[in-house]
Amino acid sequence: MSRYWEYPIYLIPHGGGFASIVDPNTESCAEPTQMLVVYTESEVAVQFMSEFGMEDTPRMLFNDREFSWLLQSLRAPVFDVAFDPSPLGDKVGARWQVAVRELLATHLTADYSPWNYPVYAIAQGTGFVSIDAADSEGQPLTALGLFTSEGKANGYLQAAHESGELCTLANLDETRILLSALTDLIAAVALDPAVENDQRTAKHCFPLDTLLSKYLVREE
């Protein structure tokens, strides 16, 4: 079966992790396996929690990157995922049951970006907002400013008393294209730079060559 869901999807918080149900086909085994519960509609997820007396709220996942990270963190005995289950007696009633390994290998796009999308660059004149920084040896370099929300980008412009046009980078591929085009001008990316006491600073700065070679890549 091909993937049918759209994001966001919903997990059920339970016991410090997320709810799962026993695979009825393995109940007679010494170590029965379990299936992570995933819902594609918030109302159904809330109904499930109400039926089983759970008082928390569903956890939302917004993209393949977040879903992949969650799946890779799963440990035995959870080996499968049950999408939209309607458990009744020994029936799971899932719209789709699939192995975690198959989900990761076939249905999710690997993305090792150190941020969630979209992110935003700010165009100014013939370039983009950037800040002066230093490498690990103290040598000066130029870092492109990337922002994780429109609010943070506009807040930067306001604090810097500058203007610019927000450029939305919706995914890994768009971000890689922009950064690759700027390799002669920048050596790093500053995430959510801010203006403090007329100084441009950023808590997180990533070397450009590391981003392009290790993180903004597609698995073959």
N, C-alpha and C positions, 0 to 999 in steps of 0.2 A: 504493500500500500504506500502511496506517496503521501507526503506531509500535507495536512489539511488545515492546520491551525494558523491563526494570525495573532500577533502580539497585541496587548499583553496576555500572558497566561498566568495562572494562579496556583500557588502551592498552599498547603494547609499546615501552618506551624503546629508542632506537637512535640512535647518532651525535649525541648532544646534543638530539635531538628525539624523534619517535615513528615507528615502522615504518610504511611504506606499500608498496604493490605497484603495479606498472605495469598500467594498464588494457590488456588484450590487444587491445582494439578500436582502440587508438591506437598500437600498437607500430611500425607502418609510417610513422608521421608523423615529421616532423623533430624535433618536441618532444612525445613521448608524455606523456599525463597520468597521474597516479598517484591511488591511493585510500588514504586513511588506514585502517589496520587497527584494528577495534574488536571486542572479544569481550564476550559477555554472561555468560560463565561463567569463573571464575578457573582452573579445571582445564584448560580448553581453551586459554586464553591461555598458561599455563605449558607445555603440550605444544607449542604453536607455537614458543615460545622455545627449548625443548629441541631440536626438530627442526632449527632453524637456528643452533644453537650460541651462543645468547645467554645470558649469565650474570646479567643483571640480574633484577629482579622487576617484574611488571606494575604500571602506575600506575592507581590507582583514581579514578574520578570518581563523585560521589555525587548529583548533581542537575543539572537543566537549566542552572542558572547556571554551574556549572563547565564543563559540556560546551559551552555557548555561547561562553564565553571562549576555550576551546581552539580551537573551529572558526573563530572570528573571527581567530585568530592565524595560521592556515594561509596559506601563500603558494604561488604556482605552483612546481611543476607539480601540486600536490595540489588537486584540484577536487571529488573524490567521497569517499564513505565506504563501505567494505566491511564489513558486519556479519557476524561469524562466518565468515570465509573458510576454505576448505580447499583451498589452492592445489595444483594438480597439473598439471605441464606448462604448457600455455597456458590452463588453466581456473582461474578464481578460486574458483569454488564457494562464493560468498557467499550467505548466507541473504537478504541484502538489499543492493543497491547503490543509493545515492542521492546526489544532488548536495549538496554542502555548502550551497549557496544555498537549496535546497529544505528541507533539514533546519532551517535557521535560521528560514525564513519560515513553515513549515507545521507542524513537529512539535515545536518547543521553545518553551516559555513564557519570554519575556524577563523577566529579573529583575536589576535593577541595585543590589540591596541591598548595602551595604558589609560584609556578614557572611554567613556560611553559616547555614542553619536546621537545627535549631531554635535559637532564642535564648530567654532566660528573664528575666522580670521577677520581682520579689519583692514580694508583697502584704504590707502591714503596716497593721493597723487599717483605716482608710478610704482609704488611699493605697498608694503603692509606694515602695520604696527609691529614694532620690534623693540627690544630693550638691550642695553649693554650688560654683558655678564662676564664671567671668567671661568676658564676650565679648571680641572683639578690641579693644574700646576700654576694657577694664577694668571694665565695668559688671557688677554681680553678677547671676547668674541661677541658676535651678534646673534641674538635668539629671537626667533619669530614668536609673537604672542598668539596663543590659541586659547580660546575661552570656551568653557563648558556650558554656558547659557548666554542667551541674549542679554539678560539682566547684568551679568558680570562684564560683558563687553561694553554695554552702554555706560555702566558705572565707571569703567576705566576711562572712557572718553570724557565723561563729565569731570572726573577728578583731575585729568590731565589738561582740561580746558582745550580739547581738540575735537575735531570732527573726522568722520570717516564713514565708509559704507561697509556694513556687515556682509560677509561672504559665508554662506552656509556650506559646510562640508558634511554631507549626509552619511558617508560611509568610509570604510578603509580605502577603497580605490580612489575616491575623490581626494582624500587627504594625501595619499601617496603621490598622486599626480602633481599637486601643488608643491609639496615639499621637494620633490625631485626637480621641479623647475627652478627652485630657489637655492640649489646646492652651492652656487657660486657666490651667494649673497649672505647666507646664514650658516651657522655651525651648530645650532641647537634650537630646541623649541621650549619656550617658557609657557607653562600651563597656568592659566588664570593670573597673569601678572596684575599687580596693583600699584597704585601711586600713594606713597606714604612720605609726607614731609618733602614733597617735590622729587622724591627718588622713585624710580621704577624698579620694583622688586618682584620676585616670584619664589615661592617655596619649592616648586618642582620644576627642574630644568633637565631636558633629555637631549643627549648628543644626537645630532642628526644622523650620523652614520649608523649608530646603534638602532635608532628607530627604523631606518630603511632596511637594515640587514636582518634584524631579529624580531621586530614587533609588527611592523606594517607589512606583513608578508602573507601570502596565500600558500597553504600546503598543497603540494602536488599529489 
